[in-house]
Amino acid sequence: MPNPLELIGGWGIVPVVRVETPADGVALARALSAGGLPCAEVTFRTQAAADAIRQMTAAVPEVIVGAGTVVSVDQAKQAVDAGARFIVSPGFGPKVVAWCVEAGVPVLPGVATPSDILQALDHGLTILKFFPAESLGGIPTLEAIAAPFVGVRFVPTGGITAANLGAYLKVPAVFAVGGSWLVAPKLIAAGKFDEITRLTQEAVSAVRQARGGGA
């Protein structure tokens, strides 16, 4: 079975999703898959997260579903039990990271400083979430922080949009980006899954262009 992080690196984007009901999660997974991006990071910001992951993985198995905003080992266990293939945290939580490493679950901890990156390297991790990207200074800050850490790749998240997606993907240290613009909660709430598919298709095309693959 392919490593989920390797797949995310190939796609160039991981949609960061907030769902209020499991049914919304299933419809969203289908919309993302139809748009050419079979991946979703379901954030643990709602009570529906675990059930949504469980139903998404059962109903749309071709979509790689992970759990985001994981801040405790209990949440990580709950997510993996529900079928999550990877774990994302907003910061570097040593207990969460240690549990994921021990369990063999790919994990993307959030980092914002060189000290965070050093902690991640101590745990054997070289693909990290840079969060909140735009609030921390965007590309200039990312490039400055990445410079001393040859071989470390980043998934900037927070403030990534269709307008700056290409610029981030052209940074050599960027592995992929995390974004919610194509899965905005207002679109999900309004049931505009066709619009999500359209935005997903546009994002997939933008990734190809940024990486030199044409439209």
Phi, psi and omega in degrees: 000128183300147175293127181304324181292325176296320178295316179299320178299323178291319179287327177087351181216141167240115179292129180262114195245135170242119181238143181265339179220150176301325180298320176298321179297318180295314179297322179293317178301319179294322180293318179294317179298318179296332180275358178093016181227081185279066184205145176204137172255106182272116185281143177276054177254359177227160179292342184275355191304306184296315179296323178297316178300315181299314183286325178296315181292329179283318186275329183228070189296341180286347180271128177278113184251130175238175179244133179244172183053039178274120186239005179211159177296322179301317177296319179299315178298316180300317181295313181294320177299330180279349179116006179297135182264346177206160183238137177234134178241151179287340179216186180267104176256106184306321182291317179296314181297315181299319179296316180297316179299315180296323182276353181074026180261123177303135183225139177242091177282149177283138176229150179223351184220163174302325179297320176300316182296319178298320176299317180297317179297325178297335179262007177083016183260136179232000173241118191227152175274129175259111191213142350277116194306301184293321180294334180276354179121002173067214187300315180302317179293317179300314180297320180293317181290324183287333189308316182284350190248076180297131179095349176270133179243155188232150174243086180296135183217142181108098181089006177282133182224175176300331183286326183249001180307309183299320181296318178295317184293341178276353176284123185305327183280355182274123180275318179192178175235155172252136182207152180245357185298327183276351178230043183303137180307325181293328177290318179296314181299327181274359180070025183270063184285334173296322178293322177297319177298318180296314179296325178294316178300319178296319180294318179298319178295320180295324177297314179300318180295316181296330181266008175084018182263003181081180184285000000 
